[in-house]
Structures are given as C-alpha cells and as structure tokens.
Amino acid sequence: MGRMNEPPRLPEGSFAAWSRDRLAVARRGAEECGDVWQLEPGVYVAATAGPCEAVLHRAQDFPKAPSPLFPPLKRSSGAPTPEERSHAHAARMRGLRPQTVAARIGEIAPRTDLFADQWPTDQDVEILPPVRHALAEIGVSFLYSEDAPTLLPFAAQLFLAREVLVRPSRWAWPRWIPTPARRFRTQQQVAFTDALRPIIRRRRSSGRLGDDVLGLMLQPSPRYGLLPEEAVLDTLPAITVATFETPTRAAGWILLHLARYPQAASRVAAEAALLPADPAATTSAHLDSLHYTEALVREVLRLYPPSWLLTRRATRQTELADYTIDAGSTVLVCPYTAHRDAREHSEPDEFQPERWLEDPDSPAKPGVFLSFGTGPHGCEGAALAMAMLTLLTAQTARRYHLSEPAGPEPSYQVATFEGLATVGLRLRATVRS
C-alpha cells in the first residue's frame, strides 16, 4: 500500500503512454491529478504554477544537474575549480544582463531586418533553417563581436553535435561509453575551443579585451583576479549554442501564430512601422515602444514554452505541495501545463496577447511566466532572447503577410523530446501592401 501523502498517479499512466504523446499525458496529469502527480515510482511532475515556482527556487533541495551536452573537456592542465567556474558564470551574466542587451540593440536590429528582407516571397519555405542562421549570427556576434565570423562555423558544428546527441534512441547508454555521437560532440568542442583560444590570447596580449561577453569574462575581478583560460573556454560552448537554439524553437511558434492570426500580425505591423528606417539606428527606446509585439511574443511563449519540461532531482526527502518527495526522486517541472493553470490565466488555452497589456507586471508574478525558468537557474540569456524575438517578429510582420501552405498535409510536426518545436515548419510570405 502506498504512502498516504504520495502524489496521485494517472489511471493507466505509464512511460509508454508518455513516450507516445507527452503533451497529452502532461495535460491529463494536471487536469486529473492536480498540482503534483506521479508518472512512475520516483518520477513526479510539478504541473501547476505554485509547485513549479517552488521547485525552481529551491535550488538546494532540487538542484539543476550539470548539462551533459557539453561537459568540460579533459585536459592535462586540470579542470577549473568550482570557485573559478562560479566567477566565470558571474562574468558571463554581466554580459547578458538587461541593461547590457539594451545598450546593444543597434547591433541586433540590422540582422533581424536582414532575415526578413531575405525571405523568399510567394513560395512555401521551410523557415527554421534561415531563422536559426540569423539568430546564430546575432547570438555569436553578441558574445564575440568582431571575432564572430571566425567562430560562427564552429558554433554551427556545435549545434549539429547537440542535435545528433539528443536524438531519441532505443538505448540509454551510460555516460562513460564513447558512442559515435559523443565522440562527434567532443571533436566539435575541441575544434571550437581551438578556434577560441588564440582569440583569447590575442585580446589579452594586446590589452584590447573588448566590451562583449567574452571581453567581460577576460577582465580581472577585484575578488578573483584573472580568470584562467580554461575556465573561460569550458563555460562558452553551451551558452554559444543556447543563444540561438532555444530562440529558434520559439521563433517557429511565433511565426506560425503570425500566419494563423492575421489581425494580430497587422497590429504588430502597425507598431513596427514606427521603427527607424535604418535598423542600426534602433535603440532600446524603440524596442520598448513595441508593446503589443512583446505581448504577442510573450503570449506565444506562454502557450508553447520552447523548454516545456525541466528536470530536477531531489537531494533529500522533502515536501512539495503537501506531498513527500523522497531523496533521489526526479521532479519534472512543466511550464507547459503551469501556463495553462486557470487560476493564473483566464481562458488559458486561448491566444490572447492583450492579457499582457492589461497587467504588464504579471510576468514577474510567481509561477505566471516560466518560459525562461526562474530562481537561481533561470535563463541568463532571457533579455537577449526577448530582444531578438521581438525585433524578428516586428520586422517580419512589417514586411509580410504569412500563411501556411494549402493542402491536407500539416505545415509542421510537433517535437517534444528536447524542447517544444515546429519541426519542418513551412510558411509562405506575401509582401504586405
């Protein structure tokens, strides 16, 4: 007999059903079981706003596991110390904070404008590859400024290595086994760091560190001094890919909604018409004036958070929503269902960008908006991602009416394994008169 305070399970719930349709099972779990439910023994789902917020803020009880995608490379010189890693993270965060992003809007806007300008018109186009390329140019340039052209091809290979590594497989190989995907990942990490190392040394020897994210990481800290080269190198592959991989997933959903909601798209276009004719003249004040566009982006991210499921592991026996969670248990935090909590959002399944205009402070309320996470491990690139996505949305809607291809075939396939994505999304752009 199970414990009385054990989270409920779905009738006939199992990993088999979960694997077939994760979104449907997640919705059923939230609707039928409530705030926290059990997928199988030792695996729990935080399904609504309150428990999701609690797990993400209680980092000591539910820590974020180190990313397995780009683990530190083994080197003869030894791995950076925890203190050095902490310093590297803090330096990186300074380069991604909202005020730093705001000061560089004039660098971001021209590339979103170029993406829109180069969209082939009056034909069905698989749009995510060019979106990814445009956002990669923005993200890599934000991190590395004038050295971005050198590093962009290596960043593209890092992304490819990530995609190969996270493809669904019948077998869960132990992490110590050097599978072909893991060997390819390591090769690309080595190639990236080999390309970045001389850039770091050149900047340090010349004294021109730069005011980009890399430059901030190279500046000596009053407390820690000079950050070792290996600590800089280890921390950058993952964030380099993250600057464009997750925003690309988000952009797919946003462009799809511009196609499906033409009145909303027209409202974005009217707002975007007030942007400067020269994209390089765009400032944070212009970005801040795109109230409805930002609301539309936020609403799409509410309905389809690109990181729709976050994994945490309990370090000790603890309580969550009045249930006992044993040490070692896995807790899946589900922003997808939390954002559909009717206690937090009226008509939660409806696409209503206006809800963010009616209460502009609501994204900061606990549990209401979790697309970038929250707490100690919230997405450090949230400000950059919102700037990229808002400008991309505005520039695209200003130029085009978007539509889905005619015919019985869907314009995309929903992928849920490593995020919520519109795989193969095809759209048609017609010049807006």
N, C-alpha and C positions, 0 to 999 in steps of 0.2 A: 504494500500500500504506500503511495507517495506521501510526501510531507504535506501537511495542511496548507502551508504557505508557499507551496511551489507554484510557479506560473502555470496557467492552463495551457493545454495543447489543443491544436485543431483536431476535430474528428477526422480520422483517416489521413491526418497530415503526415508527411514523410519527406525525406530528401528527394525521393523520386519525383513527387509532385512539384516540389520546389525547383528542381532542375528543369522540368518541362516548362513552367511559367512562373518565374519568380515574382513578377509584379502582381499577378492574380492571387497567388498564395499570400503575399505580403498584405494585400488589401483584405483578404478574408481573415487573416490573423488579427488585424487591427479591429475589424468590424465585429468578429465573433468572440474574440478573447480579451480585447481591451488594451490597456496601456503597455503591458509586457506579456509576451507569450512564449511558449517553448516550441522550438522547431523539432528538436530531439533532445534526449538527455544531455545536459551540459551545454546546450546551444540555445540562447534566448534572443528574442527580438524586442528591442525598445521601439515601440510603434507609434507613440504619440509625443507631442511636444515636450511635456514635462520630463518623462524618463530620458528622452534623447538629450535634452539640455543637461540633465543631471550627470549622465554618463560622460559626456564630453567635457564637463567642467571638473569632474572628479578624477583628475589625471593620475593621482596616486593609487586609487582603487582600480581604475580602468585605463591603464597606460596604452598609448599608441605603440604598436610594435614597430621596430625598425623596418624601413622599407626593404623588401627582399629584391626589388627590381634592380637597384644599383648599389650593392653593398660595397664597402671600402675595398679597394684593391690591396692585395698582399704585396708588401714592399720590404726590401731588406732594411730600410731605414726605420721601420716600425710604424705602427698606426698612431694617428694623433690621439692625445689624451682626451678624456671626457671634458676637461676644462677648455682645451683648445677647440673642441667641437662646439661647445657652448658659445665661445667667443665668436667662432665663425658664423654660427646661426644668428647671433645678435647683430653682427656686422651686416649680414645679408638682409636682415629685417630692416635695418636703417635704409637700405637702398630701395626697399619696396613699400615703405610706409606711404600713406595717402598724400602727404604734403610733397614728398619726392616725386610721386607719379604726377601730381598736379603741375609741378614745375616743368614737366617734360611732355605735356600734351601736344605741343607743336611738333614733336618728333613722331608721335603715334598717329596723328590725324592724316598725314600725307599717305601713309601706307594703307590705311583703311580706304581712303579715297581712291588709291590706285587699284585696289582689289575691285571696287565697284566699277571703276572705269573700264577694266579689262574683262568684265563678264560678257561672254558671247551672247548676243541678243537673238530672240526669236528662234531658239532651238533648246531642246531639252539637254541639260548639262548635269553631269554628276559633280556636285558643287563642293563636297567636303575636301577633296584634294587641294583645289586652289585656295579654299579658306584656310586650310592648315598651313599652306606655304606662306600666305600673307601674315597669319598670326605668328608663325615661326620667325619671319623677318622682324616683326615688331618685338617679340619676346627676346630674341637673341640680341638685337640691337639695344634693347633696354639694359640688358645685363652687361654687354661688352662694347657698346658704342662703335668706334671706328674699326675695331677688330672683329666685328660681327661677320663681315663677308668671309673671313678666313675660317670662322668656326661654324658657320651655318651648315655646310655639307656634313660636318661631323655630328651636328645636332640632329640632322635628318636621319643619319645612321643610328644614332642613339634611340630615336623614336622607333625606327624599324626593329631594332633589337628588343625594345619593350613590347611591341606588338607580337613578335614571334614568341616571346617568353610567356605572355599572358593568354595565348590561345587555349581554348578548352582542350583538355586531354583526358583520356580514359584513366591515366595513371598519375598519381601524385608522388613524384619521385622525391626521395629525401634531398635536402638542400645540398648535401655534400657530393651528390653524384653529378659529374660534369656532363650533363646532357648537351646535345648539339646546340640547343637554344641558349643554354647558359654559357657555353664556350663562345658563341657568337656575341652575346652580351658583353662578356669580358673583353673580347677583341675590340669592340666598339668603344668601351670605356677607356681602354688603353690608348686607342687612336685619338680619342677626344682629349685626354689629359696630355698626351704627347704634343698635340697641337696647341694646347693652352699653356703649357709650361714655359715655352720661350716668350710668350706674350707677357706672362707674369714677370719673368726675369728682365725683359726689356723695360717694362714700366718701372720696376724697382731701380734698375741701374741708371735710368735716365732721370728719375725723380718725378716724372710726369705720370702720376698714378691714375689720373682720370677721375671724373665725378660720376661714373656709372656704378653699378652694383659691384663689379669687380674692383674698381678703384677704392670704394669704401671698405672692402674687405682687406685691401693692401695697406690701408692707413694704420699706423701703430696706435694701439689703445693705451691710454694713461694707466689702465689697470693691468692689462695683459702684455703690453708691448707689441712686438711684431708677430703677426700670425704666421706660423710655419707654412711653407709652400704646400706641404702635403695636406694640411688641414683645409687650405683653400681648394685644392684640387678635388678632395674627396667630397666636398659639400656641393659641388656645382653640376655634376651630370643630371641628378634628379630634378633640380629646380630648373635647369635649362629646358628639359622636356616638358615639365609642368607648365611653363609659361605659355605653351601653345597647345598641348594635348587636351587638357580638360576644357579650355575655352573653345576648341574646335567642336567638341561634342555639344557644348552649349549653343554655339552658333548654328549648328544644324537645326536644333529645335526652334531657335528664334526665326531663322529664315523660313522654315516651314509655317510658322504662325503668321508671318507677313503674307505668305501666299493664301492662307486659309481665312484670314481676317482682313480683307481689303480696306474696310473703313478704318481700322486701327492703323494699317500701313499708311493710309492717306494722312492721318493725323500726325504720324511720325514724319512724313514727307514735308508737311507744312512747317513743322518745327525745325526740321533740318535745313529748310530753305533760308533760314536766317544765319546759318554758319558762314564764315568768311569764304569768299571765292577762292582765295589762296589757302589751301589746307594747312600750310605751315604757319599761318597766322592764327590758327586756332589756339585758344587759351583755356585754362581751367574754368574761366567765367563762361565761355561759350558752352563748354561741356555741362556746367551746372545749369545752364538755361534749358537743357533738353529734358525737361521734367517728365513729359509723357513717354518719351523714348526710354528713359531709365526705368520708368514704371513698367513699361512693356517688357523690357529685359528681365526685370525682377520677377514679374508675373510668370514668364516662361520658365525661369529658373525655379520658381516655387512649384510649378506643376511637373516639371521634368528636370529635377536636380541632376546634373551630369555625374556627380558622385552620390548616387542614390542610396548606397549602403556602405557603412563604415564599420570596420571590425575592431573590437577591443577585447581584452582578456582580463578577467578579474584576478587581482593579485592576492586577495584574501576573501574569506567569507564576508559578505556584506549584504546590505538591504537595498532594494531598488523597487520603488512603488509598492512598498509593504510586502514584497516577496524576498525570500532568501536566495541569494546568488552565491554558490559555492566557489571557493578558490579554484582557479584554473578553468572556470567556465568561459565560454565565448559569448560575448554580447554583440549582436548586430544592431547598430544604430541605423534607423531607417528614416532619413529625411523625406523620402517619397510619401510615406503614409503620414508622417508628422505634419507635413504641409497640407494634408487633406483632413486634418482634425477640425471638425465643425465647431469645436469650442474656441478655436483660434481664428478661423476664416469662415465668413458666411458664404454659402454656396461654394464649398471648397473645390468642387470639380469643374467649376466654370472659369473660363478665361476672362478675367476682369482686371485689366491693368489699372483701372480707376481706383481700385481698393488701396493702392499705394499712394495715390494722390490725396485721398480722403484722410489718411492718417500717415503722414510722412515719417513719423517716428516709429512706426510699427516694426520695421526691420530690426531695430535694436531691442525689441521686447523679447524676453526669454522664450526660446523654442519656436518663435514665429517664422524665422527665416534661417534655415540651416544649410543652404546650398554651398556655403563656403566653410561649413563647420562652425565651431565656436569654442571658447575656452582656450587653454594653453596651446592646443594644437590646431587652432583654426588656420585656414588657408592664409599664408603670409602674402600671397600674390593677389588677394581679393581686390584691392584697389586697382591694380594694373588690369586684371581681368574685366572689371566693370567698365573701365575706360575704353579698353579695346572693343568690347562687345557693344557698348552704347554708340561709339563712333561708327563701327562697322554697320550697325543697324540703321543709323541715321543716313549715312552716305548711300547705302543700298536703296533704302526706301525713297530717298530724294530723287534718284535716277529712274527707278524701275517699278512697274507692277510685276509681282511674282505670281506664278501659278504652278500647280502640279501638272504633270503630263496627263493627257487624256488617255482613257483606256481602262481596262479592268485590272491591270497589274498595279500593285501598290508602288508608290514612289520611293519607298524605303523599307528596310527591315529594322525592327527594334532589337537592339542588342542590350543585354543586361549583365553580362558576365564580369566585365571590368569597368563598369560605368554604364550610364544610360545614353545610348547613341542611336542616331538615324543612319544606319549603315546603307551605303549606296544611294543616298538621297539625290534625287534628280528634280530639278526645278527649271522653269523657263522664265526668262526676264524679257519684258517688253518695255521699251522706253516710255517713261511717264511724260505725257504731253503737258 
